[in-house]
Amino acid sequence: MKITKEAYELRWINKQDVYDGLNDKLVAARENIKKGWWNYHTARNIIEAYNHLLDAQRDNAIDEMTTECSITMQTN
């Protein structure tokens, strides 16, 4: 979530509603993971929604490099 906030502050994410949507998804995924292993599937679905929002806003409200960095960090 810190990276998303920094990307917004640097204007790599340039729309408040997109930032809010990304951040809300990360918070929801984290909360489901904290609940226990039986919620991991739900958390994974939320991360997929996060990825879809990243892709949908690529070159619109989100800088291309920010999108690529976020996706790369998730796969490593």
MDAnalysis code that builds the backbone (N, CA, C; Angstrom):
import MDAnalysis as mda
import numpy as np

u = mda.Universe.empty(228, n_residues=76, atom_resindex=np.repeat(np.arange(76), 3), trajectory=True)
u.add_TopologyAttr("name", ["N", "CA", "C"] * 76)
u.add_TopologyAttr("resid", np.arange(1, 77))
u.add_TopologyAttr("resname", ["MET", "LYS", "ILE", "THR", "LYS", "GLU", "ALA", "TYR", "GLU", "LEU", "ARG", "TRP", "ILE", "ASN", "LYS", "GLN", "ASP", "VAL", "TYR", "ASP", "GLY", "LEU", "ASN", "ASP", "LYS", "LEU", "VAL", "ALA", "ALA", "ARG", "GLU", "ASN", "ILE", "LYS", "LYS", "GLY", "TRP", "TRP", "ASN", "TYR", "HIS", "THR", "ALA", "ARG", "ASN", "ILE", "ILE", "GLU", "ALA", "TYR", "ASN", "HIS", "LEU", "LEU", "ASP", "ALA", "GLN", "ARG", "ASP", "ASN", "ALA", "ILE", "ASP", "GLU", "MET", "THR", "THR", "GLU", "CYS", "SER", "ILE", "THR", "MET", "GLN", "THR", "ASN"])
u.atoms.positions = np.array([
    [0.820, -1.182, 0.000],
    [0.000, 0.000, 0.000],
    [0.867, 1.251, 0.000],
    [2.039, 1.139, 0.586],
    [2.954, 2.275, 0.611],
    [3.375, 2.656, -0.812],
    [3.609, 1.649, -1.646],
    [4.024, 1.924, -3.024],
    [2.911, 2.629, -3.791],
    [1.675, 2.183, -3.592],
    [0.546, 2.827, -4.260],
    [0.433, 4.285, -3.828],
    [0.603, 4.545, -2.532],
    [0.536, 5.920, -2.036],
    [1.656, 6.763, -2.629],
    [2.860, 6.218, -2.658],
    [3.984, 6.964, -3.230],
    [3.773, 7.235, -4.718],
    [3.237, 6.262, -5.434],
    [2.960, 6.457, -6.860],
    [1.937, 7.576, -7.057],
    [0.943, 7.653, -6.177],
    [-0.043, 8.726, -6.259],
    [0.595, 10.078, -5.935],
    [1.410, 10.107, -4.894],
    [2.066, 11.359, -4.516],
    [3.014, 11.856, -5.607],
    [3.618, 10.935, -6.335],
    [4.514, 11.303, -7.441],
    [3.746, 11.571, -8.739],
    [2.418, 11.430, -8.684],
    [1.518, 11.651, -9.828],
    [1.671, 10.591, -10.916],
    [2.232, 9.429, -10.549],
    [2.271, 8.313, -11.486],
    [0.889, 7.696, -11.587],
    [0.108, 7.839, -10.530],
    [-1.332, 7.566, -10.557],
    [-1.956, 8.942, -10.402],
    [-2.672, 9.393, -11.432],
    [-3.073, 10.794, -11.430],
    [-4.562, 11.048, -11.198],
    [-5.293, 10.033, -10.797],
    [-6.709, 10.226, -10.484],
    [-6.999, 9.657, -9.107],
    [-7.621, 10.464, -8.270],
    [-7.934, 10.072, -6.894],
    [-8.784, 8.812, -6.838],
    [-9.806, 8.701, -7.689],
    [-10.690, 7.543, -7.620],
    [-9.970, 6.255, -7.998],
    [-9.024, 6.336, -8.912],
    [-8.242, 5.152, -9.279],
    [-7.330, 4.765, -8.120],
    [-6.672, 5.743, -7.536],
    [-5.842, 5.484, -6.352],
    [-6.680, 4.853, -5.245],
    [-7.852, 5.423, -4.972],
    [-8.721, 4.886, -3.921],
    [-9.117, 3.443, -4.223],
    [-9.451, 3.169, -5.477],
    [-9.836, 1.811, -5.859],
    [-8.709, 0.813, -5.664],
    [-7.509, 1.191, -6.065],
    [-6.351, 0.314, -5.880],
    [-6.077, 0.090, -4.400],
    [-6.064, 1.161, -3.652],
    [-5.783, 1.062, -2.218],
    [-6.851, 0.242, -1.501],
    [-8.114, 0.452, -1.833],
    [-9.199, -0.304, -1.206],
    [-9.046, -1.805, -1.459],
    [-8.634, -2.153, -2.667],
    [-8.447, -3.564, -2.999],
    [-7.302, -4.170, -2.191],
    [-6.212, -3.433, -2.046],
    [-5.090, -3.944, -1.255],
    [-5.461, -4.108, 0.212],
    [-6.194, -3.158, 0.739],
    [-6.633, -3.245, 2.140],
    [-7.553, -4.453, 2.320],
    [-8.487, -4.640, 1.397],
    [-9.421, -5.767, 1.489],
    [-8.682, -7.101, 1.386],
    [-7.710, -7.196, 0.497],
    [-6.935, -8.433, 0.369],
    [-6.165, -8.709, 1.661],
    [-5.526, -7.684, 2.206],
    [-4.778, -7.848, 3.452],
    [-5.694, -8.316, 4.587],
    [-6.873, -7.723, 4.692],
    [-7.808, -8.099, 5.751],
    [-8.251, -9.555, 5.609],
    [-8.465, -10.009, 4.385],
    [-8.858, -11.405, 4.177],
    [-7.720, -12.355, 4.518],
    [-6.497, -11.984, 4.208],
    [-5.348, -12.815, 4.560],
    [-5.197, -12.903, 6.074],
    [-5.412, -11.794, 6.758],
    [-5.317, -11.795, 8.223],
    [-6.345, -12.723, 8.871],
    [-7.474, -12.924, 8.206],
    [-8.530, -13.771, 8.766],
    [-8.146, -15.246, 8.774],
    [-7.207, -15.623, 7.928],
    [-6.750, -17.017, 7.922],
    [-6.729, -17.631, 6.539],
    [-6.148, -18.794, 6.481],
    [-5.928, -19.455, 5.197],
    [-7.209, -19.703, 4.418],
    [-8.334, -19.880, 5.085],
    [-9.591, -20.155, 4.385],
    [-10.080, -18.945, 3.582],
    [-9.486, -17.795, 3.798],
    [-9.861, -16.605, 3.028],
    [-8.843, -16.256, 1.950],
    [-7.824, -17.095, 1.756],
    [-6.805, -16.790, 0.756],
    [-7.381, -16.732, -0.656],
    [-8.351, -17.595, -0.939],
    [-8.966, -17.577, -2.269],
    [-9.654, -16.233, -2.519],
    [-10.354, -15.729, -1.531],
    [-10.999, -14.421, -1.648],
    [-9.958, -13.336, -1.852],
    [-8.874, -13.397, -1.080],
    [-7.797, -12.407, -1.224],
    [-7.205, -12.465, -2.628],
    [-7.028, -13.651, -3.151],
    [-6.485, -13.802, -4.511],
    [-7.426, -13.175, -5.535],
    [-8.719, -13.359, -5.370],
    [-9.691, -12.746, -6.280],
    [-9.620, -11.222, -6.223],
    [-9.406, -10.698, -5.036],
    [-9.286, -9.239, -4.880],
    [-8.026, -8.742, -5.577],
    [-6.924, -9.485, -5.461],
    [-5.688, -9.108, -6.153],
    [-5.890, -9.165, -7.665],
    [-6.654, -10.120, -8.145],
    [-6.970, -10.180, -9.575],
    [-7.744, -8.928, -10.008],
    [-8.680, -8.483, -9.167],
    [-9.422, -7.255, -9.464],
    [-8.481, -6.054, -9.482],
    [-7.511, -6.040, -8.578],
    [-6.475, -4.996, -8.557],
    [-5.721, -4.983, -9.881],
    [-5.314, -6.172, -10.331],
    [-4.591, -6.271, -11.607],
    [-5.442, -5.796, -12.783],
    [-6.723, -6.124, -12.770],
    [-7.612, -5.685, -13.846],
    [-7.725, -4.158, -13.870],
    [-7.806, -3.545, -12.684],
    [-7.863, -2.091, -12.618],
    [-6.560, -1.479, -13.122],
    [-5.431, -2.074, -12.754],
    [-4.144, -1.597, -13.273],
    [-4.133, -1.628, -14.804],
    [-4.536, -2.759, -15.355],
    [-4.547, -2.896, -16.820],
    [-5.511, -1.917, -17.468],
    [-6.675, -1.746, -16.872],
    [-7.687, -0.861, -17.456],
    [-7.234, 0.597, -17.463],
    [-6.440, 0.982, -16.479],
    [-6.023, 2.382, -16.354],
    [-4.613, 2.648, -16.900],
    [-3.982, 1.617, -17.442],
    [-2.646, 1.775, -18.030],
    [-2.685, 2.862, -19.096],
    [-1.779, 3.805, -18.995],
    [-1.670, 4.954, -19.912],
    [-2.852, 5.908, -19.839],
    [-3.772, 5.696, -18.917],
    [-4.853, 6.650, -18.681],
    [-4.558, 7.385, -17.383],
    [-4.939, 6.752, -16.271],
    [-4.701, 7.360, -14.964],
    [-3.440, 6.824, -14.304],
    [-2.840, 5.795, -14.914],
    [-1.648, 5.185, -14.342],
    [-0.538, 5.166, -15.380],
    [0.623, 5.645, -14.968],
    [1.807, 5.643, -15.811],
    [2.195, 4.194, -16.161],
    [2.657, 3.976, -17.366],
    [3.052, 2.642, -17.834],
    [4.081, 1.993, -16.908],
    [5.084, 2.737, -16.486],
    [6.131, 2.184, -15.622],
    [5.561, 1.739, -14.278],
    [4.626, 2.489, -13.750],
    [3.989, 2.126, -12.481],
    [3.258, 0.796, -12.633],
    [2.547, 0.633, -13.723],
    [1.829, -0.612, -13.978],
    [2.799, -1.776, -14.055],
    [3.857, -1.622, -14.826],
    [4.833, -2.696, -14.984],
    [5.517, -3.033, -13.668],
    [5.877, -2.032, -12.897],
    [6.534, -2.269, -11.604],
    [5.612, -3.004, -10.647],
    [4.365, -2.631, -10.615],
    [3.415, -3.262, -9.712],
    [3.215, -4.731, -10.071],
    [3.072, -5.006, -11.340],
    [2.874, -6.387, -11.792],
    [4.138, -7.214, -11.530],
    [5.309, -6.646, -11.789],
    [6.566, -7.353, -11.552],
    [6.734, -7.681, -10.077],
    [6.385, -6.747, -9.200],
    [6.529, -6.984, -7.761],
    [5.616, -8.098, -7.287],
    [4.457, -8.262, -7.900],
    [3.527, -9.299, -7.493],
    [4.013, -10.682, -7.901],
    [4.782, -10.763, -8.981],
    [5.214, -12.060, -9.473],
    [6.539, -12.505, -8.871],
    [7.224, -11.623, -8.160],
    [8.509, -11.993, -7.544],
    [8.354, -12.336, -6.089],
])
